[in-house]
Amino acid sequence: MKIDSTLKSIGPGTVSAGSTRSSKGAPSKPSSGGGESVQLSPLSSQMQAIEASMAETPVVDSARVAEIKQAIADGRFKVNPHAVADSLLQTAHDLIQSKLA
């Protein structure tokens, strides 16, 4: 790729110090007057309640993790290779299908 040096340089003093940008794309300030009101649907309230309950739910069941760790340590944890293979194949199938869709 060849660099083109035909660009004109801008000399000093071309842009004035007091210039400002246009506010054409700037977000407008909300008006303090007017009597507008917003009403949310009952579904919105349900969604907020679900979000709140999900935020309180832990992502990992610590008791279950501790139970599995203890079972592994005691030698009681058994892996079903057929179930693991079936799940792996199903996951691969799902990924392939999602790429084709």
Contacts in CASP RR format, 6 or more apart in sequence:
PFRMAT RR
TARGET T0000
AUTHOR 0000-0000-0000
METHOD contacts of the structure
MODEL  1
MKIDSTLKSIGPGTVSAGSTRSSKGAPSKPSSGGGESVQLSPLSSQMQAI
EASMAETPVVDSARVAEIKQAIADGRFKVNPHAVADSLLQTAHDLIQSKL
A
68 77 0 8 1.000
71 77 0 8 1.000
END
